[in-house]
Amino acid sequence: MEKSNEAPRRAKVLWTDEDYLAKLRYGYLTVTVAILSFVGLLVMNYLLLDNALYIKILVTYAKAYRGFIRTILIIIATIIPVVICRRNAVIRPVRSIVFYFISLFVWGLPLGMIMIAFPQVIIPAALQVTVLTLIFCSIGMLFKKDLSSWGSILGFGLVSVILATLLSSNFLHLSFVSSLSYYATVVIFLGYLIYDANIAMNLYPEAKKVGGLCLVSILLASSLDILQDIIILFMESILSDNDLDGDDFDSFW
């Protein structure tokens, strides 16, 4: 009787382990897509830096940050394609994939600005951020527990940092806020790497269930969340050691 009960228990453990390994493989695939997208954006920007039209777009994009309201509008415009990509991943996979590539273009613009300003530090910073991504995403995926409760905490921290930075740059002009916001941003987005990788891994059962093109769109949408974390950490690592001329806003608008 003991032996007959032991066999089902072993089978259950084996199934659970196999299920977790499948989720882990899916999670690492999502992280890999995010890293490859990041590298692809760097290569694309490098190839386009000789294009006069693209340089004009980058200059216009940079000038748009010269105002408090315009900066807020750009942040919103940057987030919108990502939200549409995520919201349509299951119900309209083709639309989701289209907005995935639109999001890549939008997030590629700040990378182009950085590459023009600091070409000598691009490769070391990219390698550093890639290693951090692999480490912290691995931490997130090694947690079998669902970490979705982290979302509200990280979101609150991020909004607080953005508001503090914008208010200091435009109104208060406190130098120590810049240092604090840098460290806070790094901590928050390292947390987001853990959170987003964990969420991506736990989406595997749903992605497997719907299958087909929806599986692809769900994976791409999840990779986009991780890609945003990578890009922001990459920019922070460069801008923390270098000063851009005219960081302060020219006006409220």
Secondary structure, DSSP 8 states (H G I E B T S, - for coil): -HHHHHHHHHHHHHHHHHHHHHHHHHHHHHHHHHHHHHHHHHHHHHHHTT-HHHHHHHHHHHHTTSSHHHHHHHHHHHHHHHHHHHHTTTT-HHHHHHHHHHHHHHHHHHHHHHHHH-GGGHHHHHHHHHHHHHHHHHHHHH--S--TTHHHHHHHHHHHHHHHHHHIIIII--HHHHHHHHHHHHHHHHHHHHHHHHHHHHTHHHHHHH-HHHHHHHHHHHHHHHHHHHHHHHHHHHHTTS--TT-S-SS--
